Amino acid sequence: MSNTHPEFAGKRVLVTGGTQGIGKAIAARLARQGALVHLNYAHNDEAARETQHEFESNGHAVELCKADLGVPEAIDAMLDRVHEKGPFDFLVCNAAYQEKKGFFGTDLDLLKKTLGINIFGNFQVIQKSPAR
Ligand SMILES: NC(=O)c1ccc[n+]([C@@H]2O[C@H](COP(=O)([O-])OP(=O)(O)OC[C@H]3O[C@@H](n4cnc5c(N)ncnc54)[C@H](OP(=O)(O)O)[C@@H]3O)[C@@H](O)[C@H]2O)c1
């Protein structure tokens, strides 16, 4: 694909949940436009390494950022690491958690876990992404 969006060339982008699925596809598109992509994930190291290898094989700059968005300390540590190289330019909030158990099948623990990642985790990532 040609460089149809030069505004991304040389920029640094953090994609949450960027190692698989939709986040990976977004990251690949940005990488093809010349962005350095930081790929966040939480659990699957093997998939993350495979994605890293795939991006690097295609000549794209990539860094893995392991952090569970349900763990505030992990988010802080991830953003500290990404900020070590200075401010980054774009944030893609893609990662989310969902268990389809329906209204009556959802207990408080599941509700807290879901809100912890999807609301509090994303709030923290967005609030702390600008360079301090
Ligand atoms: N696929 C659909 O049909 C669909 C429809 C509507 C909305 N969405 C939304 O689109 C987003 C991506 O969906 P997808 O289908 O591409 O999912 P996916 O293929 O399962 O990929 C999810 C990605 O998020 C990461 N992730 C999961 N839990 C995380 C956590 N707690 N902290 C950080 N990273 C985490 C995963 O890495 P690890 O496995 O290593 O943790 C993986 O990289 C989600 O927000 C989803 O709700 C998807």
PDBQT file of the ligand as one rigid body, heavy atoms in Angstrom, charges set to zero:
ROOT
HETATM    1  N1  LIG A 201     -14.550  -8.718  16.736  1.00  0.00    +0.000 N 
HETATM    2  C1  LIG A 201     -15.764  -8.149  16.742  1.00  0.00    +0.000 C 
HETATM    3  O1  LIG A 201     -16.714  -8.601  16.092  1.00  0.00    +0.000 OA
HETATM    4  C2  LIG A 201     -16.013  -6.884  17.542  1.00  0.00    +0.000 A 
HETATM    5  C3  LIG A 201     -17.252  -6.258  17.457  1.00  0.00    +0.000 A 
HETATM    6  C4  LIG A 201     -17.478  -5.071  18.170  1.00  0.00    +0.000 A 
HETATM    7  C5  LIG A 201     -16.476  -4.560  18.972  1.00  0.00    +0.000 A 
HETATM    8  N2  LIG A 201     -15.281  -5.198  19.065  1.00  0.00    +0.000 N 
HETATM    9  C6  LIG A 201     -14.270  -4.597  19.923  1.00  0.00    +0.000 C 
HETATM   10  O2  LIG A 201     -13.062  -4.417  19.188  1.00  0.00    +0.000 OA
HETATM   11  C7  LIG A 201     -11.958  -4.599  20.067  1.00  0.00    +0.000 C 
HETATM   12  C8  LIG A 201     -11.024  -5.673  19.531  1.00  0.00    +0.000 C 
HETATM   13  O3  LIG A 201     -11.761  -6.865  19.305  1.00  0.00    +0.000 OA
HETATM   14  P1  LIG A 201     -11.085  -8.122  18.589  1.00  0.00    +0.000 P 
HETATM   15  O4  LIG A 201     -12.178  -8.983  18.107  1.00  0.00    +0.000 OA
HETATM   16  O5  LIG A 201     -10.056  -7.632  17.632  1.00  0.00    +0.000 OA
HETATM   17  O6  LIG A 201     -10.377  -8.841  19.842  1.00  0.00    +0.000 OA
HETATM   18  P2  LIG A 201      -9.194  -9.948  19.856  1.00  0.00    +0.000 P 
HETATM   19  O7  LIG A 201      -8.919 -10.483  18.494  1.00  0.00    +0.000 OA
HETATM   20  O8  LIG A 201      -9.556 -10.890  20.949  1.00  0.00    +0.000 OA
HETATM   21  O9  LIG A 201      -7.914  -9.092  20.301  1.00  0.00    +0.000 OA
HETATM   22  C9  LIG A 201      -7.956  -8.453  21.548  1.00  0.00    +0.000 C 
HETATM   23  C10 LIG A 201      -6.628  -7.771  21.787  1.00  0.00    +0.000 C 
HETATM   24  O10 LIG A 201      -6.719  -7.077  23.042  1.00  0.00    +0.000 OA
HETATM   25  C11 LIG A 201      -5.732  -7.584  23.952  1.00  0.00    +0.000 C 
HETATM   26  N3  LIG A 201      -6.299  -7.573  25.295  1.00  0.00    +0.000 N 
HETATM   27  C12 LIG A 201      -7.308  -8.335  25.784  1.00  0.00    +0.000 A 
HETATM   28  N4  LIG A 201      -7.541  -8.043  27.076  1.00  0.00    +0.000 NA
HETATM   29  C13 LIG A 201      -6.651  -7.060  27.401  1.00  0.00    +0.000 A 
HETATM   30  C14 LIG A 201      -6.384  -6.335  28.589  1.00  0.00    +0.000 A 
HETATM   31  N5  LIG A 201      -7.068  -6.557  29.726  1.00  0.00    +0.000 N 
HETATM   32  N6  LIG A 201      -5.391  -5.412  28.574  1.00  0.00    +0.000 NA
HETATM   33  C15 LIG A 201      -4.668  -5.187  27.439  1.00  0.00    +0.000 A 
HETATM   34  N7  LIG A 201      -4.878  -5.833  26.285  1.00  0.00    +0.000 NA
HETATM   35  C16 LIG A 201      -5.861  -6.760  26.267  1.00  0.00    +0.000 A 
HETATM   36  C17 LIG A 201      -5.408  -8.988  23.425  1.00  0.00    +0.000 C 
HETATM   37  O11 LIG A 201      -4.118  -9.440  23.821  1.00  0.00    +0.000 OA
HETATM   38  P3  LIG A 201      -3.940 -10.682  24.880  1.00  0.00    +0.000 P 
HETATM   39  O12 LIG A 201      -4.840 -11.773  24.417  1.00  0.00    +0.000 OA
HETATM   40  O13 LIG A 201      -2.491 -10.984  24.833  1.00  0.00    +0.000 OA
HETATM   41  O14 LIG A 201      -4.334 -10.111  26.199  1.00  0.00    +0.000 OA
HETATM   42  C18 LIG A 201      -5.460  -8.733  21.923  1.00  0.00    +0.000 C 
HETATM   43  O15 LIG A 201      -4.276  -8.098  21.467  1.00  0.00    +0.000 OA
HETATM   44  C19 LIG A 201     -12.533  -4.935  21.425  1.00  0.00    +0.000 C 
HETATM   45  O16 LIG A 201     -12.657  -3.728  22.140  1.00  0.00    +0.000 OA
HETATM   46  C20 LIG A 201     -13.896  -5.489  21.095  1.00  0.00    +0.000 C 
HETATM   47  O17 LIG A 201     -14.797  -5.357  22.167  1.00  0.00    +0.000 OA
HETATM   48  C21 LIG A 201     -15.036  -6.340  18.366  1.00  0.00    +0.000 A 
ENDROOT
TORSDOF 0
